[in-house]
Amino acid sequence: MEFKQNVLCIGAGYVGGPTMSVIADRAPDVKVTIVDINKARIDAWNSEDLPIYEPGLYDVVKRARGRNLFFSTDIDGAIREADIIFVSVNTPTKTFGHGAGMASDLQYWEKTAREILAAANGSKIIVEKSTLPVRTAEAMSTILNSNDKGIHFEILSNPEFLAEGTAIRDLETPDRVLIGSEQTPEGLAACEKVVDLYARWVPREKILTTNLWSAELTKLTSNAFLAQRISSINSISALCEKTGADVSEVAKVMGQDKRIGPHFLKASVGFGGSCFRKDVLNLAYLCEFYGLHEVSAYWKSVVDMNEWQESRFVSRMLENMFNTIAGKRIAVFGFAFKADTGDTRESPAHHVVRDLLDERALPIITDPKAIPEAKRDLADVLDKVQFEADPYAAAKGAHAIAICTEWKQFCDLDWKRIYDGMEKPAFVFDGRNLVDAPALRDMGFRVFQTGR
């Protein structure tokens, strides 16, 4: 089959894989190739057992794979063939040197830029899909266009706004698609080509175009504002516990105000995932770099509040379990950072488990999808942690249950059966306000929920 266009994505992770799969599904006359240096990951994408769990993803991949969707480790060959190259490589927080703990580590991004330059045999449109600091595109343009091949690269920014667990729905019916470009004739022409790609299924009025720097900054600020809402309601949850107010009632009434709205006002053990902490810290670092110290401190406080909320969860367990959990079995229900994903990056449960270990408790972890990732994350303490796929087995003989992920399966459990198998008094610390607390109390549980 002759394809109208060749689209490449470098990076087969949580962003690149689903995004390109949906593009291939909705644009069957476009050849979409996803490449990665990790052969095991590419092999998984080519198998029946995809490397990430996301509702609806398998069906999308199955429809397009082999037709116009291809997964490969031949990065150089795919670069030469591509008209449009999306870059979706990891940009973690730096752990070394200047800006450690806050700035983005751009070494993988720069290596990718240089790899594109080395392999390219003609002009290309390069699309930043990774979350990057504002004005990173300028650096990428400098690297790519400092060549003696006589070829030109136009750099665009197309940040993702996906929520894990609903990524396919977010891609198929997005609130908006954002594409930033330089406001030159060449930049605007390149932008229009990417607009045309999305316009195959996204209404034109939902495809927003801006200058390059606005697009880069919008991604950071969008995540920062969402994280700030979570930290804000979590700060109020602590006050509710002290005063007898119910944070769910407070949030519901606040959310009725159209100026505030109901979204991201659900108190919990804390936010997680690959983006929020990293992007807020990156934003704080950028503000510090430009001398905006008060602005930097403001955004850093969002992360500080989240870390305090995570540690407060275990402190509350100690306070109500007679000031000691040493030697006690604590069933940790959920290790993924949220329901409907196997992703454990920055998961609150990870921090909770580490705090439990500091108190010499014995955590028993159960999760429908994330046990393999939990074992990887806790590789250094595997002799101190247990894993159970069956939540009933995890809770058997436990002194307490700590609910860290809002999996619907946990609501549907036979809680009377769980209570009968636990040590007494049996505690439930519900970090997601998931269970019917009055019903559990009637069974004999001592139940503690966030903000109640």
Wavefront OBJ file of the C-alpha trace (Angstrom):
o trace
v 0.000 0.000 0.000
v 1.210 3.479 -0.825
v 0.934 5.824 2.129
v 0.193 9.529 1.889
v 2.598 10.400 4.691
v 5.220 8.780 6.922
v 5.025 9.619 10.619
v 7.627 8.458 13.120
v 7.640 8.505 16.906
v 10.910 8.015 18.778
v 10.002 6.537 22.149
v 7.536 3.691 22.748
v 6.422 4.556 26.260
v 3.229 5.717 27.944
v 2.880 8.741 25.640
v 4.310 7.634 22.313
v 2.680 4.206 22.195
v -0.963 5.196 22.768
v -0.739 8.507 20.861
v 0.712 7.000 17.695
v -1.606 3.994 17.891
v -4.648 6.261 17.835
v -3.185 8.352 14.982
v -2.653 5.151 12.973
v -6.148 3.936 13.806
v -7.770 7.204 12.690
v -5.509 7.876 9.676
v -5.198 4.551 7.810
v -3.516 6.199 4.793
v -0.615 7.399 6.985
v 2.227 5.053 7.852
v 3.016 5.327 11.564
v 6.218 3.815 12.936
v 7.206 3.732 16.599
v 10.854 3.055 17.415
v 12.739 2.514 20.654
v 16.213 1.358 21.654
v 14.611 -1.112 24.090
v 14.135 -4.297 22.040
v 12.136 -6.034 24.764
v 9.649 -3.162 24.771
v 9.293 -3.246 20.976
v 8.841 -7.037 21.086
v 6.057 -6.547 23.619
v 4.332 -3.997 21.385
v 4.453 -6.588 18.601
v 2.949 -9.278 20.855
v -0.418 -9.974 22.486
v 0.955 -8.754 25.839
v 1.522 -5.006 25.428
v 4.184 -3.384 27.626
v 1.701 -0.983 29.252
v -1.845 -1.398 30.499
v -4.369 1.154 29.337
v -8.105 0.460 28.853
v -8.924 0.217 25.140
v -5.303 0.325 23.985
v -5.072 -3.308 22.866
v -8.115 -2.986 20.589
v -6.659 0.127 18.915
v -3.268 -1.521 18.398
v -4.836 -4.712 17.080
v -6.822 -2.813 14.426
v -3.838 -0.873 13.077
v -0.776 -3.055 13.725
v 0.603 -4.535 10.516
v -1.713 -2.367 8.409
v -0.210 1.081 8.923
v 1.186 0.828 12.471
v 4.661 -0.643 12.925
v 7.013 -1.070 15.887
v 10.740 -1.304 15.247
v 14.242 -0.890 16.642
v 15.576 0.370 13.287
v 15.755 3.986 14.385
v 18.033 5.272 11.623
v 15.987 3.683 8.843
v 12.764 5.076 10.247
v 14.276 8.582 10.542
v 15.311 8.531 6.872
v 11.816 7.483 5.785
v 9.842 9.890 7.979
v 8.261 13.189 6.978
v 7.183 14.095 10.528
v 9.106 12.915 13.597
v 7.531 13.031 17.042
v 10.066 12.934 19.879
v 8.662 11.238 22.986
v 11.708 10.296 25.037
v 12.073 10.355 28.794
v 12.875 13.711 30.439
v 13.197 12.835 34.132
v 14.189 15.190 36.917
v 17.975 15.592 37.183
v 19.599 13.613 39.991
v 23.043 15.193 39.634
v 24.825 18.483 39.095
v 23.288 21.901 38.649
v 19.525 21.874 39.192
v 19.529 18.373 40.704
v 16.154 17.496 42.151
v 14.278 20.144 40.138
v 15.498 20.702 36.558
v 14.713 18.342 33.688
v 17.438 15.929 32.626
v 17.667 16.567 28.870
v 20.481 14.169 28.018
v 18.168 11.630 26.302
v 16.427 14.399 24.411
v 19.746 15.817 23.139
v 21.019 12.352 22.159
v 17.835 11.871 20.145
v 18.263 15.236 18.409
v 21.808 14.317 17.402
v 20.667 10.875 16.248
v 18.049 12.495 14.015
v 20.673 14.818 12.570
v 23.089 11.979 11.853
v 20.511 9.791 10.093
v 18.374 12.373 8.278
v 18.665 12.516 4.497
v 16.275 15.428 3.913
v 14.257 18.166 5.596
v 11.959 17.031 8.417
v 9.315 18.374 10.744
v 10.294 17.612 14.340
v 7.509 17.594 16.931
v 8.297 17.784 20.644
v 5.968 15.365 22.411
v 8.014 15.046 25.601
v 7.336 17.570 28.343
v 10.193 20.039 28.070
v 11.238 23.347 29.637
v 10.148 26.470 27.793
v 12.568 27.449 24.986
v 13.933 23.888 24.640
v 12.818 23.962 21.012
v 15.322 26.746 20.437
v 18.131 24.446 21.568
v 16.830 21.613 19.413
v 16.705 23.909 16.389
v 20.273 25.025 17.038
v 21.505 21.423 17.142
v 19.554 20.215 14.116
v 20.020 23.216 11.852
v 23.763 23.494 12.491
v 24.483 21.019 9.733
v 26.419 20.984 6.499
v 23.924 18.722 4.727
v 21.892 21.641 3.435
v 18.724 20.306 5.050
v 16.291 22.173 7.278
v 14.365 21.069 10.346
v 11.243 22.868 11.511
v 10.579 22.394 15.245
v 7.040 22.235 16.668
v 5.668 21.629 20.139
v 2.665 19.319 20.551
v 2.419 18.573 24.282
v 0.277 15.689 25.475
v -2.602 16.185 27.896
v -3.381 12.542 28.608
v -4.566 11.069 31.874
v -3.456 7.485 32.413
v -6.458 5.228 32.728
v -8.401 7.314 30.182
v -5.636 7.952 27.639
v -7.405 6.340 24.671
v -10.599 8.267 25.345
v -8.541 11.455 25.804
v -6.867 10.879 22.435
v -10.041 9.966 20.553
v -12.134 12.823 21.977
v -9.655 15.393 23.326
v -10.595 18.612 25.105
v -8.015 20.283 22.903
v -4.943 19.591 20.792
v -2.194 22.188 21.109
v 0.429 22.796 18.423
v 3.049 25.503 18.784
v 5.314 26.728 16.013
v 7.526 29.617 15.075
v 5.452 32.363 13.506
v 7.405 32.283 10.245
v 5.969 31.137 6.906
v 7.937 27.889 7.218
v 6.865 27.346 10.818
v 3.195 28.016 10.078
v 3.288 25.685 7.061
v 4.781 22.898 9.180
v 2.168 23.538 11.850
v -0.618 23.189 9.298
v 0.658 19.742 8.294
v 0.372 18.504 11.882
v -3.018 20.208 12.225
v -4.180 18.270 9.144
v -3.030 15.020 10.753
v -5.175 15.548 13.853
v -8.075 17.081 11.919
v -8.886 13.666 10.495
v -10.863 13.012 13.682
v -10.538 16.073 15.946
v -12.847 19.048 15.208
v -10.835 21.991 13.921
v -12.095 24.292 16.674
v -10.440 22.003 19.229
v -7.032 22.226 17.550
v -5.338 25.275 19.037
v -2.196 26.835 17.585
v 0.195 29.144 19.416
v 3.768 30.294 19.226
v 6.389 27.752 20.193
v 7.158 29.096 23.650
v 3.520 29.325 24.730
v 2.957 25.675 23.792
v 5.983 24.508 25.783
v 4.983 26.522 28.842
v 1.308 25.553 28.670
v 2.092 21.899 29.343
v 4.065 22.693 32.506
v 1.505 25.153 33.794
v -1.466 22.868 33.071
v 0.042 20.102 35.164
v 1.118 22.579 37.848
v -2.430 23.935 38.177
v -3.903 20.431 38.445
v -1.322 19.418 41.054
v -1.984 22.639 42.948
v -5.704 21.820 43.184
v -4.917 18.398 44.648
v -2.478 19.830 47.187
v -4.993 22.533 48.076
v -7.823 20.103 48.835
v -5.408 17.795 50.664
v -4.355 20.683 52.902
v -8.029 21.240 53.727
v -8.467 17.510 54.418
v -6.056 17.810 57.341
v -8.074 20.703 58.768
v -11.309 18.737 58.302
v -9.935 15.866 60.358
v -9.126 18.242 63.211
v -12.441 20.128 63.164
v -15.008 17.447 62.359
v -15.803 18.764 58.880
v -16.065 16.340 55.941
v -13.732 17.213 53.082
v -16.009 15.499 50.544
v -18.900 17.735 51.545
v -16.690 20.816 51.484
v -15.356 19.912 48.021
v -18.817 19.149 46.643
v -20.197 22.528 47.678
v -17.084 24.355 46.428
v -17.307 22.522 43.116
v -20.814 23.855 42.504
v -19.254 27.296 42.065
v -18.707 27.613 38.307
v -15.596 29.669 38.951
v -14.017 26.689 40.764
v -15.628 23.571 39.283
v -15.572 20.013 40.660
v -12.486 18.543 39.007
v -9.365 17.532 40.964
v -10.966 18.315 44.315
v -10.906 14.754 45.632
v -8.797 14.434 48.776
v -6.421 11.499 48.856
v -3.128 10.155 50.115
v -1.441 12.328 47.478
v -0.838 12.716 43.759
v 1.564 10.565 41.771
v 2.434 9.672 38.209
v 5.277 10.635 35.936
v 4.250 14.255 35.354
v 2.945 16.238 38.292
v 5.926 16.277 40.620
v 8.449 16.500 37.787
v 6.645 19.291 35.972
v 5.938 21.384 39.067
v 9.579 21.168 40.122
v 10.705 22.011 36.604
v 8.427 25.057 36.611
v 9.830 26.104 40.000
v 13.367 25.671 38.677
v 12.654 27.795 35.603
v 11.225 30.549 37.800
v 14.328 30.395 39.989
v 16.553 30.537 36.894
v 14.828 33.724 35.744
v 15.102 35.300 39.203
v 11.431 34.839 40.147
v 12.223 33.478 43.609
v 8.795 34.076 45.156
v 7.067 32.389 42.218
v 9.451 29.442 42.503
v 8.757 29.066 46.228
v 5.011 29.143 45.584
v 5.117 26.234 43.152
v 7.618 24.277 45.237
v 5.118 24.420 48.106
v 2.697 22.358 45.990
v 5.178 19.469 46.034
v 5.995 20.034 49.712
v 2.297 19.720 50.595
v 2.009 16.492 48.605
v 4.995 14.945 50.365
v 3.567 15.992 53.741
v 0.222 14.391 52.870
v 1.944 11.098 52.040
v 3.897 11.033 55.297
v 0.816 12.143 57.260
v -0.989 9.010 56.102
v 1.420 6.725 57.950
v 1.598 9.105 60.921
v -2.166 8.740 61.258
v -1.804 4.977 61.235
v 0.724 5.189 64.055
v -1.446 7.559 66.047
v -4.434 5.213 65.929
v -2.619 1.877 66.232
v -1.244 2.521 69.717
v 1.865 4.384 68.459
v 3.575 1.296 67.098
v 3.259 -0.766 63.949
v 6.561 -2.616 64.378
v 6.115 -6.262 63.447
v 2.517 -5.698 62.328
v 1.221 -6.909 58.975
v -0.169 -4.018 56.936
v -2.034 -4.930 53.734
v -1.393 -2.220 51.142
v -4.316 -2.200 48.706
v -2.992 -0.732 45.479
v 0.501 0.220 44.339
v -0.248 1.916 40.996
v -0.387 5.695 41.302
v -4.054 5.608 40.185
v -6.659 3.083 39.080
v -6.778 1.589 35.568
v -3.041 1.726 34.995
v -0.028 -0.367 35.911
v 2.160 2.739 36.190
v 3.836 3.147 39.589
v 5.984 6.211 38.924
v 5.880 8.565 41.934
v 3.084 6.434 43.361
v 1.969 7.529 46.856
v 1.882 3.832 47.754
v 5.616 3.585 47.169
v 6.248 6.343 49.704
v 3.769 4.782 52.129
v 5.499 1.406 51.912
v 8.909 3.001 52.535
v 7.507 4.786 55.604
v 5.976 1.535 56.842
v 9.343 -0.155 56.510
v 10.972 2.664 58.480
v 8.528 1.789 61.272
v 9.494 -1.896 60.894
v 6.040 -2.973 59.786
v 5.526 -5.827 57.303
v 3.755 -4.515 54.162
v 1.825 -7.010 52.024
v 1.114 -5.430 48.636
v -1.790 -6.306 46.368
v -2.690 -4.640 43.063
v -4.617 -5.863 39.988
v -1.992 -4.649 37.496
v 1.106 -3.223 39.188
v 2.731 -6.062 41.162
v 5.580 -6.544 38.611
v 6.325 -2.804 38.739
v 6.075 -2.811 42.543
v 8.682 -5.570 42.737
v 10.975 -3.520 40.493
v 10.485 -0.349 42.547
v 11.142 -2.193 45.814
v 14.000 -4.344 44.536
v 16.284 -3.236 47.370
v 13.843 -4.338 50.111
v 12.226 -7.448 48.641
v 13.189 -9.444 51.732
v 11.071 -7.098 53.866
v 7.942 -6.914 51.662
v 5.379 -9.487 50.532
v 3.199 -9.503 47.409
v -0.208 -11.119 46.942
v -2.311 -11.002 43.793
v -5.348 -11.998 45.877
v -6.487 -9.167 48.201
v -8.087 -11.695 50.566
v -4.720 -13.406 50.994
v -3.031 -10.030 51.482
v -5.453 -9.101 54.261
v -5.379 -12.451 56.053
v -3.724 -12.001 59.434
v -3.175 -8.276 58.829
v -3.588 -5.711 61.579
v -4.560 -2.995 59.114
v -5.413 -2.288 55.482
v -4.026 0.833 53.806
v -5.983 1.728 50.644
v -3.631 3.649 48.358
v -5.194 3.199 44.895
v -8.839 3.693 43.968
v -9.343 0.378 42.132
v -13.065 -0.363 41.762
v -12.312 -4.007 42.564
v -11.611 -3.033 46.164
v -15.166 -1.703 46.572
v -16.608 -5.001 45.397
v -14.733 -7.198 47.896
v -16.472 -9.242 50.598
v -15.360 -7.043 53.470
v -16.973 -9.282 56.100
v -14.765 -12.130 54.886
v -11.757 -9.809 55.085
v -12.677 -8.715 58.614
v -13.029 -12.314 59.819
v -9.487 -13.105 58.642
v -7.754 -10.090 60.201
v -6.193 -9.492 63.587
v -8.422 -7.545 65.962
v -8.943 -4.678 66.295
v -9.001 -4.519 62.494
v -8.128 -1.141 60.985
v -8.832 0.326 57.544
v -6.976 3.489 56.549
v -8.711 4.624 53.399
v -6.413 6.993 51.542
v -8.863 7.325 48.659
v -12.202 7.563 50.526
v -13.200 4.501 48.560
v -15.136 2.269 50.952
v -18.517 2.578 52.661
v -17.134 3.530 56.066
v -20.397 3.190 58.077
v -20.985 -0.303 56.659
v -17.440 -1.374 57.528
v -17.770 0.060 61.020
v -20.937 -1.970 61.506
v -18.883 -5.090 60.710
v -16.379 -4.146 63.421
v -13.669 -2.334 61.466
v -12.080 0.811 62.797
v -12.132 3.011 59.693
v -10.150 6.219 59.079
v -10.674 8.163 55.868
v -8.881 11.174 54.448
v -10.440 14.454 55.528
v -13.140 12.829 57.631
l 1 2 3 4 5 6 7 8 9 10 11 12 13 14 15 16 17 18 19 20 21 22 23 24 25 26 27 28 29 30 31 32 33 34 35 36 37 38 39 40 41 42 43 44 45 46 47 48 49 50 51 52 53 54 55 56 57 58 59 60 61 62 63 64 65 66 67 68 69 70 71 72 73 74 75 76 77 78 79 80 81 82 83 84 85 86 87 88 89 90 91 92 93 94 95 96 97 98 99 100 101 102 103 104 105 106 107 108 109 110 111 112 113 114 115 116 117 118 119 120 121 122 123 124 125 126 127 128 129 130 131 132 133 134 135 136 137 138 139 140 141 142 143 144 145 146 147 148 149 150 151 152 153 154 155 156 157 158 159 160 161 162 163 164 165 166 167 168 169 170 171 172 173 174 175 176 177 178 179 180 181 182 183 184 185 186 187 188 189 190 191 192 193 194 195 196 197 198 199 200 201 202 203 204 205 206 207 208 209 210 211 212 213 214 215 216 217 218 219 220 221 222 223 224 225 226 227 228 229 230 231 232 233 234 235 236 237 238 239 240 241 242 243 244 245 246 247 248 249 250 251 252 253 254 255 256 257 258 259 260 261 262 263 264 265 266 267 268 269 270 271 272 273 274 275 276 277 278 279 280 281 282 283 284 285 286 287 288 289 290 291 292 293 294 295 296 297 298 299 300 301 302 303 304 305 306 307 308 309 310 311 312 313 314 315 316 317 318 319 320 321 322 323 324 325 326 327 328 329 330 331 332 333 334 335 336 337 338 339 340 341 342 343 344 345 346 347 348 349 350 351 352 353 354 355 356 357 358 359 360 361 362 363 364 365 366 367 368 369 370 371 372 373 374 375 376 377 378 379 380 381 382 383 384 385 386 387 388 389 390 391 392 393 394 395 396 397 398 399 400 401 402 403 404 405 406 407 408 409 410 411 412 413 414 415 416 417 418 419 420 421 422 423 424 425 426 427 428 429 430 431 432 433 434 435 436 437 438 439 440 441 442 443 444 445 446 447 448 449 450 451 452
